Amino acid sequence: MRSLLSPPPRTARGWRSAARFALGGYFAAMAGVNVLVTLQDPEGVYRSLAALSWPGFAWIPEFLAQPIGGPFTVALIVWEAGVAVLLLSKGTLVRLGLIAALLQLVALAPFLGWYELANVATAVLVVALLRRDHDSTVIDVLRRRLHRRAAR
């Protein structure tokens, strides 16, 4: 049986590469949102998450995240920035980033109410991306495209 971290036999190209780079950008943007919004009022944000949460889950943001809102948010920012960097890398690092992204998408489910539906679609995309090897960083792809344009 193949390891979850070992690359699949086929390489990602086209829409899969674009989707991976977009996902990396999304995680970077979410880290930025958490810096600009959540970090400014962590208690209020986690109180709002508690209100959105599925029945039986509100206590987690309310009693675990809210009391340590600032440090928890800093850890979340570091996590999301790290996931973004991994997703924009190549090889096994991308696979780690995809697994981390999938874990976050699933872990957030009980706290986002109906907003979670967007994460379900994103999780399906992540699973599709896990089915390919990602052998190029975003810089590699941009460099190749610029080189092709210059050659014309």
C-alpha positions as CSV (number, residue, x, y, z in Angstrom):
1,M,0.0,0.0,0.0
2,R,1.3,3.4,-1.0
3,S,2.0,5.9,1.8
4,L,-0.2,9.0,1.9
5,L,3.0,11.1,1.6
6,S,4.4,9.3,-1.4
7,P,3.7,10.9,-4.7
8,P,1.2,9.4,-7.1
9,P,2.4,8.3,-10.5
10,R,0.9,11.2,-12.4
11,T,2.0,14.8,-12.4
12,A,-0.3,17.7,-11.9
13,R,-0.7,20.1,-14.8
14,G,-3.2,22.7,-16.0
15,W,-6.2,23.3,-13.8
16,R,-4.7,21.2,-10.9
17,S,-1.6,23.5,-10.7
18,A,-3.8,26.6,-10.9
19,A,-6.1,25.2,-8.2
20,R,-3.2,24.4,-5.9
21,F,-1.8,27.9,-6.4
22,A,-5.2,29.4,-5.7
23,L,-5.6,27.3,-2.6
24,G,-2.2,28.4,-1.4
25,G,-3.2,32.0,-2.1
26,Y,-6.5,31.4,-0.2
27,F,-4.6,30.2,2.9
28,A,-2.2,33.1,2.7
29,A,-5.2,35.5,2.4
30,M,-6.9,33.8,5.4
31,A,-3.7,34.3,7.4
32,G,-3.9,38.0,6.4
33,V,-7.6,38.2,7.4
34,N,-6.8,36.7,10.8
35,V,-4.0,39.3,11.2
36,L,-6.2,42.2,10.2
37,V,-9.6,41.1,11.6
38,T,-9.4,38.3,14.1
39,L,-6.4,39.5,15.9
40,Q,-8.0,42.9,16.5
41,D,-10.9,41.4,18.4
42,P,-10.3,37.7,19.0
43,E,-12.9,37.4,21.8
44,G,-15.6,38.8,19.6
45,V,-14.7,36.6,16.6
46,Y,-14.7,33.5,18.7
47,R,-18.0,34.5,20.3
48,S,-19.4,34.8,16.8
49,L,-18.1,31.4,15.9
50,A,-19.7,29.9,19.0
51,A,-23.0,31.4,17.8
52,L,-22.6,29.8,14.3
53,S,-21.5,26.4,15.7
54,W,-23.5,23.3,15.3
55,P,-25.4,22.2,18.4
56,G,-23.1,20.8,21.0
57,F,-19.9,22.4,19.6
58,A,-20.3,26.0,20.7
59,W,-18.4,25.4,23.9
60,I,-15.2,24.8,22.0
61,P,-14.8,28.4,20.6
62,E,-16.5,29.8,23.6
63,F,-14.6,28.2,26.4
64,L,-11.4,27.0,24.7
65,A,-10.5,29.5,22.0
66,Q,-12.1,32.7,23.4
67,P,-10.2,32.9,26.7
68,I,-6.9,32.6,24.9
69,G,-8.0,34.4,21.7
70,G,-4.9,36.3,21.0
71,P,-2.3,33.5,21.3
72,F,-4.8,31.1,19.6
73,T,-5.1,33.5,16.7
74,V,-1.4,33.9,16.4
75,A,-1.0,30.1,16.2
76,L,-3.8,30.0,13.6
77,I,-2.0,32.7,11.5
78,V,1.3,30.7,11.7
79,W,-0.6,27.5,10.7
80,E,-2.3,29.1,7.7
81,A,0.8,30.9,6.5
82,G,2.7,27.6,6.8
83,V,0.0,25.7,4.9
84,A,0.2,28.4,2.2
85,V,4.0,28.0,1.9
86,L,3.7,24.2,1.7
87,L,1.0,24.4,-1.0
88,L,3.2,26.8,-3.1
89,S,6.2,24.4,-2.8
90,K,6.7,21.1,-4.6
91,G,6.8,17.4,-4.0
92,T,6.2,16.0,-0.5
93,L,5.9,19.5,0.9
94,V,2.8,20.0,-1.2
95,R,1.3,16.8,-0.1
96,L,1.9,17.8,3.5
97,G,0.2,21.1,2.8
98,L,-2.8,19.4,1.1
99,I,-3.2,17.1,4.1
100,A,-3.0,20.1,6.5
101,A,-5.5,22.0,4.4
102,L,-7.9,19.1,4.4
103,L,-7.5,18.7,8.1
104,Q,-8.3,22.4,8.7
105,L,-11.3,22.3,6.3
106,V,-12.8,19.3,8.1
107,A,-11.9,20.6,11.6
108,L,-13.7,23.9,11.0
109,A,-16.9,22.1,9.9
110,P,-18.7,22.3,13.3
111,F,-18.0,25.9,13.8
112,L,-19.1,27.5,10.5
113,G,-22.7,26.6,10.2
114,W,-23.9,26.9,6.6
115,Y,-20.7,28.6,5.6
116,E,-19.1,25.2,5.8
117,L,-20.7,24.3,2.5
118,A,-17.9,26.2,0.7
119,N,-15.4,24.2,2.6
120,V,-17.0,20.9,1.5
121,A,-16.4,21.9,-2.1
122,T,-12.8,22.9,-1.3
123,A,-12.2,19.6,0.5
124,V,-13.3,17.7,-2.6
125,L,-10.8,19.8,-4.6
126,V,-8.0,19.0,-2.1
127,V,-8.7,15.3,-2.4
128,A,-8.5,15.6,-6.2
129,L,-5.2,17.5,-5.8
130,L,-3.8,14.7,-3.6
131,R,-4.2,12.3,-6.6
132,R,-1.3,13.9,-8.5
133,D,2.3,14.7,-7.9
134,H,3.1,18.4,-7.8
135,D,6.7,18.8,-9.1
136,S,6.8,22.6,-9.6
137,T,6.7,25.5,-7.2
138,V,4.7,28.6,-8.1
139,I,8.0,30.3,-8.9
140,D,9.0,27.5,-11.3
141,V,5.7,27.8,-13.2
142,L,5.9,31.6,-13.4
143,R,9.5,31.4,-14.6
144,R,8.5,28.8,-17.3
145,R,5.7,31.0,-18.5
146,L,7.8,34.1,-18.6
147,H,10.5,32.2,-20.5
148,R,7.9,31.0,-23.1
149,R,6.6,34.5,-23.6
150,A,10.1,35.9,-24.0
151,A,10.9,33.1,-26.6
152,R,8.0,34.2,-28.8
